[in-house]
Amino acid sequence: MKNKKYFAAVKILLYGILIVNLVLIFISVNRSSMAILIFSQLTFILFICMAWLLIKRTFSDFFTNLFVMMDKMMNREAVPDFNHIDDTHISQIYHQLNRLYDVLQMQQSSIESEKNKVQSFVSDISHQLKTPLTNLHLLQETLKQPGISPEEYQDYLEKQGKQLDKIDFLIRALLKTSQLENGLIQIRPREASISRTILSALEGILVPAERKEIEVYYDNSTDYIVMHDPKWTSEALFNVMENAIKYTPGSGKLTILLNRTEKYVKISIKDTGIGIPPADLSNIFIRFWRGDTNVSEGNGIGLYLCKQIITLQHGYILVNSTVNSGSKFEIFIPL
């Protein structure tokens, strides 16, 4: 408001002095009066001095406010809300500074968010690798003990191999998760057979299903051409199927059905496993969440990856489950 009053005063002085000068010059010319002419020039000089003082005061206030604003920005404090002059360069400077501050705040928030993600990711890796590494150390110490028979030695070596396989799988899964989250892996949908994608996912679980004598049923007589990324969609379906095999007791059954709705293809994956308690259904897609289970093979990454992949293709997943009766995952992919 002060700046506005100062500029208004300068305008009034300017117009007033100009009018007075014109009148005095007109009178001095008509009367050939040097005194009046000199007086008119003195009034003009007086205007220049007063205008200078007002403008100096205006810019003094402007720079004071500017320094206050910059100090607030550097200290990451709330920027004061100044009353600016409308349609002036000073107002534009204030406006641009406020915009710059907002941009810097957003960038700082983004940096802090990424930093927290990295810290969380490192913490997750440390936690997940702790168990297999501890097991490896224990097995290594056992192998150093004297009096171990060749059969026991071979058994411990096989157990070490399994722990190494777990670490290898975990690292690869973590890398995929990190790459997906940071956009380093691009989902590239194309028109492709959804049945082939399902069969590709099934290939990875047939051997463990056979070991547990779990019946796997899928009728591939129905097929649809769907816009999707076959590689990553197969990865998502495999993660759900693998989970079903892990949490289904021996001699169970895994059923995969393919249907079409008005806007989506629906892939249903139903097992006869241990089921998921209602209180846990909202947590199963959280990274590294495993719930209260005695199954040691789970790592809490598969379902998280599955949801990320399907969501990136504008699809979604529904889950129904009953404890001790099995679970049913319905994956919807847009046509």
C-alpha positions in Angstrom: 0.0 0.0 0.0 2.8 2.4 0.8 4.4 1.8 -2.6 1.1 2.4 -4.3 0.6 5.8 -2.4 4.2 6.9 -3.3 3.6 6.2 -7.0 0.3 7.9 -6.9 1.9 10.9 -5.3 4.6 11.0 -8.0 2.0 10.9 -10.7 0.0 13.7 -9.1 3.1 15.8 -8.7 4.1 15.1 -12.3 0.8 16.2 -13.8 0.5 19.1 -11.4 4.0 20.5 -12.0 3.6 20.0 -15.8 0.4 21.9 -15.8 1.9 24.7 -13.6 5.0 24.8 -15.8 3.0 25.1 -19.0 0.9 27.9 -17.6 4.0 29.8 -16.3 5.8 29.3 -19.6 2.8 30.6 -21.5 2.5 33.6 -19.2 6.3 34.3 -19.4 6.2 34.2 -23.2 3.2 36.5 -23.4 4.6 39.0 -20.9 8.3 38.5 -21.8 8.9 38.0 -18.1 12.2 36.3 -17.3 11.3 36.0 -13.6 8.2 33.9 -14.3 10.3 31.6 -16.6 12.9 31.2 -14.0 10.2 30.4 -11.4 8.7 27.8 -13.7 12.1 26.1 -14.0 12.5 26.2 -10.3 9.2 24.5 -9.8 10.2 21.8 -12.3 13.5 21.2 -10.4 11.5 21.1 -7.2 9.3 18.3 -8.7 12.4 16.4 -9.8 13.8 16.5 -6.2 10.5 15.5 -4.6 10.0 12.7 -7.2 13.5 11.4 -6.5 12.8 11.3 -2.8 9.6 9.4 -3.3 11.0 7.0 -5.7 14.0 6.4 -3.5 11.7 5.7 -0.6 9.7 3.3 -2.8 12.8 1.3 -3.9 14.1 1.3 -0.4 11.0 -0.4 0.8 11.1 -2.7 -2.2 14.6 -3.9 -1.5 13.9 -4.2 2.2 11.0 -6.5 1.5 13.0 -8.3 -1.1 15.8 -9.0 1.3 13.3 -10.2 4.0 11.7 -12.5 1.4 15.1 -13.9 0.4 16.1 -14.5 4.0 12.8 -16.3 4.6 13.5 -18.5 1.5 17.0 -19.4 2.5 15.8 -20.3 6.0 12.9 -22.3 4.5 10.4 -20.3 6.4 7.0 -19.1 5.2 7.3 -16.3 2.7 5.5 -13.1 4.0 2.4 -12.0 2.0 3.2 -8.5 0.7 0.7 -6.1 -0.7 2.1 -5.4 -4.1 1.4 -2.8 -6.7 -0.9 -3.9 -9.5 0.5 -4.1 -13.1 4.0 -3.0 -12.2 7.4 -4.5 -12.6 7.9 -4.7 -8.9 4.7 -6.8 -8.6 6.0 -9.1 -11.3 9.3 -9.5 -9.5 7.5 -10.4 -6.2 5.2 -12.8 -8.2 8.2 -14.5 -9.9 10.0 -14.8 -6.6 7.0 -16.5 -5.1 6.8 -18.9 -8.0 10.5 -19.6 -7.7 10.1 -20.3 -4.0 7.2 -22.7 -4.7 9.2 -24.5 -7.3 12.2 -24.8 -5.0 9.9 -26.1 -2.2 8.4 -28.7 -4.5 11.9 -29.8 -5.6 13.1 -30.0 -2.0 10.1 -32.1 -1.1 10.7 -34.4 -4.0 14.4 -34.8 -3.0 13.4 -35.6 0.6 10.8 -38.1 -0.7 13.4 -39.8 -2.9 15.8 -39.9 0.0 13.3 -41.5 2.2 12.5 -44.1 -0.5 16.2 -44.9 -0.8 16.6 -45.3 3.0 13.5 -47.5 3.1 14.7 -49.6 0.2 18.2 -50.1 1.8 16.5 -51.0 5.1 14.2 -53.5 3.3 17.2 -55.1 1.6 19.1 -55.4 4.8 16.1 -57.0 6.6 15.4 -59.4 3.8 19.0 -60.5 3.3 19.6 -61.0 7.0 17.9 -64.4 7.3 19.5 -66.3 4.4 23.0 -64.8 5.2 22.6 -65.9 8.8 21.7 -69.4 7.7 24.7 -69.4 5.4 27.0 -68.5 8.2 25.5 -71.3 10.4 25.8 -73.9 7.7 29.4 -72.8 7.0 30.3 -73.2 10.7 28.7 -76.6 10.7 30.7 -77.7 7.8 33.9 -76.8 9.7 33.0 -79.3 12.4 35.0 -82.5 12.4 33.4 -85.9 12.0 30.8 -85.0 9.4 29.9 -87.9 7.1 29.9 -87.4 3.3 26.1 -87.7 3.3 25.8 -84.9 5.9 28.4 -82.8 4.0 26.4 -83.1 0.8 23.2 -82.3 2.6 24.7 -79.1 4.1 26.0 -78.1 0.6 22.5 -78.5 -0.8 21.1 -76.3 1.9 23.7 -73.7 1.2 22.7 -73.7 -2.4 19.1 -73.1 -1.5 20.1 -70.1 0.6 22.1 -68.7 -2.2 19.2 -69.3 -4.6 17.0 -67.3 -2.1 19.5 -64.4 -2.1 19.8 -64.5 -5.9 16.0 -64.4 -6.3 15.6 -61.7 -3.7 18.2 -59.4 -5.3 16.6 -59.8 -8.7 13.2 -59.1 -7.3 14.4 -56.1 -5.5 16.1 -54.8 -8.7 12.9 -55.2 -10.6 10.9 -53.4 -7.9 13.4 -50.5 -7.8 13.4 -50.2 -11.6 9.6 -50.2 -11.8 9.3 -47.6 -9.1 11.8 -45.3 -10.7 10.6 -45.7 -14.2 13.7 -47.4 -15.4 11.6 -50.3 -16.8 9.0 -49.2 -19.3 5.7 -51.2 -19.7 5.2 -51.4 -23.5 1.6 -52.7 -24.3 1.0 -54.2 -27.7 -1.8 -56.3 -29.2 -1.0 -59.9 -28.2 -2.7 -63.2 -27.2 -3.6 -63.1 -23.5 -3.8 -66.9 -23.5 -0.1 -67.2 -24.5 0.8 -64.8 -21.7 -1.0 -67.0 -19.2 0.6 -70.2 -20.6 4.0 -68.5 -20.3 3.3 -67.7 -16.6 2.1 -71.3 -16.0 5.4 -72.8 -17.3 7.2 -71.4 -14.3 5.0 -73.1 -11.7 4.3 -76.5 -13.2 7.4 -78.2 -11.6 6.8 -77.0 -8.0 3.1 -77.8 -8.4 4.0 -81.3 -9.5 6.3 -81.8 -6.5 3.4 -80.9 -4.2 0.9 -82.9 -6.2 -1.2 -79.8 -6.9 -3.6 -80.2 -9.8 -3.3 -77.2 -12.2 -6.3 -76.6 -14.5 -6.4 -74.1 -17.3 -8.7 -74.3 -20.4 -6.8 -72.5 -23.2 -9.5 -73.0 -25.8 -10.6 -69.4 -25.2 -8.3 -66.6 -26.2 -8.5 -62.8 -26.7 -6.2 -60.3 -28.3 -5.5 -57.7 -25.7 -3.4 -54.6 -25.5 -0.8 -55.5 -22.9 2.9 -56.1 -22.3 3.2 -59.9 -22.6 6.6 -60.2 -20.7 5.6 -58.1 -17.7 2.0 -59.3 -17.5 3.4 -62.9 -17.5 5.6 -61.8 -14.6 2.6 -60.5 -12.7 0.5 -63.6 -13.3 3.5 -65.9 -12.4 3.8 -64.1 -9.0 0.2 -64.7 -8.2 0.4 -68.4 -9.3 3.7 -68.9 -7.4 2.1 -67.5 -4.3 -0.9 -69.9 -4.7 1.5 -72.9 -5.0 3.5 -71.8 -1.9 0.4 -71.4 0.3 -1.6 -74.4 -1.0 -1.0 -77.7 0.9 -0.1 -80.9 -1.1 -2.9 -82.5 -3.2 -4.6 -79.1 -3.6 -5.9 -77.5 -6.8 -5.1 -74.4 -8.8 -7.6 -73.2 -11.3 -7.1 -70.4 -13.9 -10.1 -69.1 -15.8 -10.2 -66.5 -18.6 -13.4 -64.4 -19.2 -14.3 -61.2 -20.9 -16.4 -58.3 -19.6 -17.5 -55.2 -21.5 -14.3 -53.3 -21.0 -11.8 -55.9 -19.6 -10.5 -59.4 -19.8 -10.7 -61.1 -16.4 -8.1 -63.6 -15.4 -9.2 -65.6 -12.3 -6.6 -67.5 -10.3 -8.2 -69.7 -7.6 -6.4 -72.0 -5.2 -7.4 -74.3 -2.3 -4.7 -73.0 0.0 -4.6 -71.7 3.6 -6.5 -68.5 2.7 -6.0 -64.9 3.9 -7.6 -63.5 7.1 -10.0 -60.6 6.3 -7.9 -58.2 8.4 -4.9 -58.9 6.1 -6.5 -58.5 2.7 -5.7 -54.8 2.6 -2.0 -55.4 3.3 -1.1 -58.2 0.9 0.1 -55.8 -1.9 2.4 -53.9 0.5 6.1 -54.5 -0.3 7.7 -57.1 2.0 4.5 -57.8 3.9 4.0 -61.5 4.7 1.5 -61.6 7.5 1.4 -64.3 10.2 2.3 -67.5 8.3 4.6 -70.4 8.9 5.5 -70.7 5.2 9.1 -69.8 4.9 9.3 -69.4 1.1 7.4 -66.2 0.9 9.2 -62.9 0.7 6.4 -60.3 0.3 7.6 -59.0 -3.1 5.6 -61.0 -5.6 2.1 -59.5 -5.0 3.6 -56.0 -4.7 5.2 -56.4 -8.1 2.1 -57.8 -9.6 0.0 -54.8 -8.5 2.6 -52.4 -9.8 2.7 -54.1 -13.3 -1.1 -54.4 -13.6 -1.7 -50.8 -12.4 0.8 -49.5 -14.9 -1.3 -51.1 -17.6 -4.5 -49.3 -16.2 -5.8 -52.6 -14.8 -6.7 -53.6 -11.3 -6.9 -56.7 -9.0 -9.7 -58.0 -6.8 -9.1 -60.5 -4.0 -11.6 -62.8 -2.2 -10.3 -65.3 0.4 -11.5 -67.6 3.1 -9.3 -68.9 5.8 -8.5 -72.7 5.2 -10.6 -72.7 2.0 -8.4 -70.8 -0.5 -8.1 -67.5 -2.3 -9.2 -66.1 -5.6 -7.4 -63.3 -7.4 -9.2 -61.6 -10.3 -7.0 -59.6 -12.6 -8.6 -57.1 -14.9 -6.8 -55.8 -18.0 -8.4 -53.3 -20.3 -9.3 -54.5 -23.8 
